[in-house]
Amino acid sequence: MASIIRRYVRNQIADAAIKAYIQPSGAVLAVSPTHADIQVDDSVAGIGETADEYMLSLGYRLQATNPASPLVAFYGSSKLVNDVLAVTSDAAFETVGGVITNPGFFVDNLAATFGRITGAYQATGATGELQIIECRPDGSDPELKMPPVVIPDTAGAWTVLELGTSMPPRPNGPWEYALQARLNGSAALSLKYVSMSLMQLALP
């Protein structure tokens, strides 16, 4: 599969229509008052032309594929890990950084909100894992926001880290967003300058 983003200019479109008229696996990623981003499997022959024809029938025209700037709003960023931190736990996940906040206080649409995690890592071995949980500041009521992600072997070289949460924040905060890690058999795993930014799809 080769998923690409196709950006169209104009009003809005429903996810069900994309699945019905273009491709069952297609999806609306974001819509603003003037643009719409949809995702399609570009390995299917002719899917681009199919998408363009249908969107044109609704008054949209193709502006770009895989646009550099996604249709998202930025709400703020918090540092999870400063400097260099070496992961020491092998089997169990350990919390290596976190931030306490209340997204429901300043975000108008939690369902369209997600976390973007950026930073750097180095790994020796390809089994180390990272995950993000949301819990109360005392550690209670945990919920997985980013399932475990396996970190590739970098042979000790620092490499850019870029991940995203898969579940929106819950209301009625405050909540702690904790970055957790484990070696899981890897010889070494280190992190540095890891931040989490709160983003929201630009829905109308």
C-alpha positions, 0 to 999 in steps of 0.5 A: 500500500502507498497511502498519499494525501490529496489536497483539494480546494473549496468547501467540505466532504463527508468521509462516507462519500469518499468511501462510497464513491472513490475507495472503501479504504479512503478517508477524509483527513481534514477539512477547512473552510477552503480546503480538504485533505483526503487519503487514498491508496495510490498503488491502485491503478487510476485512483488519482483520476477517480478521486479528482473526477469525483471531487471536481463534481463537488466543486473541488479541484486538486491543489497538491499531493502529499502537501508539506503543511497539513490542515491542523491547528497548533495549540502548544508544546511541552518538553517531555525529555530534556538533554539525554536520557538512557532507558534502563528498564528491560521488560516493564515500561518505565515513565521517562517524561511527562506533562500535566495539562487540561486540554479540555480547558482550551481545546474546542473539539477534543475528538479532532485533537491529537499529540505529535511527539518529536525529538531524537533517539539512538538504539542498539538493537531493534526491539525497544519500545515507546508508548504514551499513556494518559492518566491522572496526576497520581497515576490512576485511571490510565488510558493508552494514547499511543500503542507501543511503537518498536524503535528501529536499530540505529547502530548508536547514531542519533535519529529523528523521532516523530510519532503521533497519538492515536486516541484523542484526549479525555475531558475533565482534566487535569491529565498527565501525558506520560512517555514510557519506554522499555528496552525489551531486549535491546542493548541500549535505547536513549532519548533526547529533546522529546516534546509533545505538541497538541494539534487539532485537525482543522475541521469547519 
